[in-house]
Amino acid sequence: MQDKHLNRRDALRFGGTAAVGGVAAALTGPAQATPRMRIASLADLSAGFAIDFDYPDGAAAVLVDLGEATEGGVGPNGSIVAYSALCQHMGCLVEYREATKDFFCGCHASRFDARLGGQAVEGPAPRGLPRIALEIDGDDIFATGVDGLVYGFACHA
């Protein structure tokens, strides 16, 4: 017959597992659902024009019309994309540069290609900019979620 009580070894093992799980949850935080949010109207945009907005939960983001169809782009020409504006290296703000169709971080010179899904192409950033999912409803452009981590914070649609 098995003893139904925890012995010391089992109690320590269970306590250690619970502690590791608790630390992991505290570090990653709870997964937050990202709300659907209106950003702009199609009439507000033209090729090369960028609009700054906050999404999700006040995090800096940028909506841009690249002026050419791009993978994952939305709108009549498939040219509208949005990304987190926080560099994935140290969280500095990036700026969109129309001439090179990239985002540049002035802190440590990371560069992200807007035509390649925000992929990091130069500098110390360990990964690309998180892409913000967009949806067109009539003339309105909505943010509907984030693909990836926004400088270390998990976001889920």
C-alpha positions in Angstrom: 0.0 0.0 0.0 1.3 3.5 -1.0 1.7 6.3 1.5 -0.6 9.2 0.5 1.6 11.8 2.2 4.4 13.7 0.6 7.8 12.8 1.8 10.5 15.5 2.1 12.1 14.7 -1.3 8.8 14.9 -3.1 7.9 18.1 -1.3 11.2 19.8 -2.3 10.8 18.6 -5.9 7.3 19.9 -6.1 8.3 23.2 -4.4 11.2 23.7 -6.8 9.0 23.0 -9.8 6.4 25.5 -8.6 9.1 28.1 -7.9 10.6 27.8 -11.4 7.1 28.1 -12.9 6.3 31.2 -10.8 9.5 32.9 -11.8 8.9 32.2 -15.5 5.4 33.6 -15.2 6.6 36.7 -13.4 9.3 37.3 -16.0 7.1 36.9 -19.0 4.0 38.4 -17.4 0.5 37.4 -18.3 -0.3 37.1 -22.0 -2.4 40.1 -22.9 -5.0 40.1 -25.6 -4.4 42.9 -28.1 -7.4 45.0 -28.9 -8.6 46.0 -32.3 -7.8 49.7 -32.7 -8.4 52.2 -35.4 -5.1 53.8 -36.6 -6.0 55.9 -39.6 -8.0 56.0 -42.8 -6.7 55.1 -46.3 -7.2 58.8 -47.3 -4.6 59.8 -44.6 -1.8 57.9 -46.3 0.3 58.3 -49.4 3.4 56.4 -50.6 6.3 56.9 -48.2 4.1 58.5 -45.5 4.4 57.2 -42.0 2.0 57.6 -39.1 3.2 57.1 -35.5 0.7 55.5 -33.1 0.7 53.6 -29.8 -0.1 49.8 -29.9 -0.5 47.7 -27.9 -0.9 49.3 -24.5 1.0 52.5 -25.3 4.0 50.9 -27.1 5.3 53.1 -29.9 4.4 51.8 -33.4 4.6 53.0 -37.0 2.2 52.6 -39.9 3.7 53.2 -43.4 2.6 53.0 -47.0 5.7 51.6 -48.8 4.3 52.6 -52.2 4.8 49.1 -53.5 3.2 45.7 -52.9 5.0 43.9 -50.1 4.5 40.5 -48.5 1.8 40.9 -45.7 0.9 44.4 -46.9 -2.7 45.5 -46.9 -4.8 48.1 -48.7 -5.6 48.6 -52.3 -1.9 48.1 -53.4 -0.9 45.7 -50.7 1.7 48.3 -49.6 0.6 49.3 -46.1 2.5 47.8 -43.2 3.0 48.5 -39.5 5.7 47.6 -37.0 6.7 48.2 -33.4 8.9 51.3 -33.3 11.0 49.9 -30.4 14.4 48.6 -31.5 14.8 45.0 -30.4 18.3 45.7 -29.1 17.8 48.1 -26.3 14.3 49.5 -26.8 15.2 52.8 -28.4 12.8 54.4 -30.9 13.4 53.7 -34.6 12.5 56.1 -37.3 11.2 55.3 -40.8 13.5 56.4 -43.7 11.5 56.8 -46.9 14.6 56.8 -49.2 15.8 53.4 -48.1 12.5 52.0 -47.0 13.9 50.9 -43.7 13.7 51.7 -40.0 16.8 53.1 -38.3 17.8 53.1 -34.7 19.9 56.1 -33.8 21.1 54.6 -30.5 23.3 51.8 -31.9 22.7 51.9 -35.7 20.4 48.8 -36.1 18.6 48.8 -39.4 15.3 47.0 -40.2 14.0 46.4 -43.7 10.3 47.4 -44.0 10.0 45.4 -47.3 11.3 42.2 -45.6 8.9 42.0 -42.7 10.9 44.3 -40.5 13.9 41.9 -40.6 17.1 43.2 -38.9 19.7 43.8 -41.6 22.4 45.7 -39.8 23.6 46.4 -36.3 23.3 44.7 -32.9 19.5 44.0 -32.8 19.0 40.3 -32.3 15.7 40.0 -34.2 13.5 42.0 -36.5 10.8 44.5 -35.5 7.5 42.8 -34.5 4.9 43.2 -37.2 1.5 44.6 -36.3 -1.4 42.8 -38.0 -3.6 45.2 -39.9 -7.1 45.0 -41.2 -8.9 47.3 -43.6 -12.6 47.9 -43.0 -14.1 50.3 -45.5 -11.7 53.3 -45.5 -10.4 52.6 -42.0 -7.1 50.8 -41.0 -7.2 48.8 -37.8 -4.4 47.2 -35.8 -5.6 43.8 -34.7 -2.6 42.1 -33.1 1.2 41.8 -32.8 3.4 39.0 -34.3 6.1 38.5 -31.7 7.5 40.3 -28.7 7.4 44.0 -28.4 10.8 44.6 -26.8 10.5 41.7 -24.4 6.7 41.8 -23.8 4.6 39.0 -25.2 1.5 40.1 -27.1 -1.2 37.8 -28.4 -4.1 38.6 -30.7 
